[in-house]
Structures are given as structure tokens and as C-alpha cells.
Amino acid sequence: MAINKQHYEVVKQKIQGKAELCIVSKKRSREDILQYYTMGERIFGENHAQELLTKTDLPEDIRWHFIGHLQRNKVRLIVPYVSMIQSLDSLELAKVIDKECARIGKVMPVLAEFHLALEDTNKTGLSAEDAVSFLQECQKYEHLDVRGIMAMGPHTENTDVIARVFEQGHGLYLDLQKIFGPEKIQILSMGMSDDFPIALEHGSTLVRIGSYLFED
Ligand SMILES: *Cc1c(COP(=O)(O)O)cnc(C)c1O
């Protein structure tokens, strides 16, 4: 058994009443996913289209979240199976998701991914200054429903720096709620294995946790 039940209990207790859990199941076996499924978990995150496609015969009430950089030529393959794309990082991608979802009669919930950690500038994600215009542009796509934002913490062990980035993410989330309405902007996806407690202190409503929940 390669799931970590103790860590799972810690996560469940910390998120209680605050956030939902997306179990990041990339590189994890079907058996491990099914164990968490049996324990009642339904949201699983994958970051590679090809890998996701090998897992789509798992129980159909699993809600797959796509969390990695998505190439436009992979959109058609995955849209039938995913219930949310957390990693919308360009208008070109928005356009393709809209087109492919129109083809199959689906409206895709998406999160706009922002790049807030200032030190590594070559990472993917939108910049905060472009947030309002980006979301406005997305409104013209009828098969795309922007439900909130996703952000990654910085690669550092300095908790003050991590906290500052998550604070910025929360501020952006609140600004977007004011402009587009809290009924539309409902999800702030922040926090992974190493930083989810800090993300929860800064208003995260959805944590994406992988390695901490598994044994190896
Ligand atoms: C892998 C991944 C995670 C989970 O990372 P862990 O450190 O294993 O918890 C979260 N979000 C994204 C986008 C990822 O690619």
C-alpha cells in the first residue's frame, strides 16, 4: 500500500471547512487512486494528457482536473474526460478549449493560472496586471466558464516569501470577485505538499496535493 493515511488525515483536518482537496495522481498507480477513491475522494489532478488518457477507465464519477501546461493539440483528446482545467494560461488556449467543447456540447470550468512568484520569470502563467482584461476576453467564449484562479508558490523554503506570494494570490482573487462577482469567481487554487498550510492561511479554497499523500 503506497498511500499515506496519516498524512491524509492531517490534510483532511487542515482543510476542513476551508478548502477542497485535489489529489495529484500523476505517476501514481491505478491501485493508489482507487484506494483514495474508496475512501471517498473524487477530485484527482493530472498534468500530462497522455497519462490522463491511460486512467480514464477508472470510475466515471472521478472528477479529473487538468493541472499541467496544456498544449493546444492535446485539448481535443482530454476535454471529454476532464471536469476542470486549472491551467488556462493563454487566450490561444482558451480559444481552442472553447472550440473543442463546442464540438462535444460541453461547457468547461477553468481556472486562469497566474504566475506570481517573481523570481522565476520563465514559468508559465499569466501576469497579475493582465488579469482583468484576460477574464474579460474569456467571457466571449460560451463554452468556457472561468471559475477562479490557480497559482503556484515560489520555490523556496522561506515561509515569509511563500506567504507573500499567496497573499498576493488572495488579493487578486478578491479583486476579481469584486469585478466579476463572487458567484462567478469561487475558486482559489493554491497550495501543494510543501506549502498547503500557508496557502490555507491565505484563503485557498482548493489545494493540489501529491507527494505528501503517498509513501514514495
Ligand atoms: C505536481 C503538481 C502538484 C502537486 O505537487 P506535490 O508537491 O507533489 O504536492 C500541484 N500542482 C501542480 C500544477 C503540479 O504539477
The ligand as a MOL file (V3000), in Angstrom:
LIG
                    3D

  0  0  0     0  0            999 V3000
M  V30 BEGIN CTAB
M  V30 COUNTS 15 15 0 0 0
M  V30 BEGIN ATOM
M  V30 1 C 2.7160 18.0060 -9.2520 0
M  V30 2 C 1.8300 19.1750 -9.0370 0
M  V30 3 C 1.2400 19.4170 -7.7900 0
M  V30 4 C 1.4850 18.5410 -6.5680 0
M  V30 5 O 2.7910 18.6670 -6.1270 0
M  V30 6 P 3.2640 17.9270 -4.7850 0
M  V30 7 O 4.4510 18.7080 -4.3650 0
M  V30 8 O 3.5770 16.5260 -5.1670 0
M  V30 9 O 2.1520 18.0190 -3.8060 0
M  V30 10 C 0.3990 20.5110 -7.6700 0
M  V30 11 N 0.1530 21.3270 -8.7070 0
M  V30 12 C 0.7030 21.1410 -9.9170 0
M  V30 13 C 0.3790 22.0760 -11.0130 0
M  V30 14 C 1.5580 20.0550 -10.1200 0
M  V30 15 O 2.1160 19.8720 -11.3340 0
M  V30 END ATOM
M  V30 BEGIN BOND
M  V30 1 1 1 2
M  V30 2 1 2 3
M  V30 3 2 2 14
M  V30 4 1 3 4
M  V30 5 2 3 10
M  V30 6 1 4 5
M  V30 7 1 5 6
M  V30 8 2 6 7
M  V30 9 1 6 8
M  V30 10 1 6 9
M  V30 11 1 10 11
M  V30 12 2 11 12
M  V30 13 1 12 13
M  V30 14 1 12 14
M  V30 15 1 14 15
M  V30 END BOND
M  V30 END CTAB
M  END
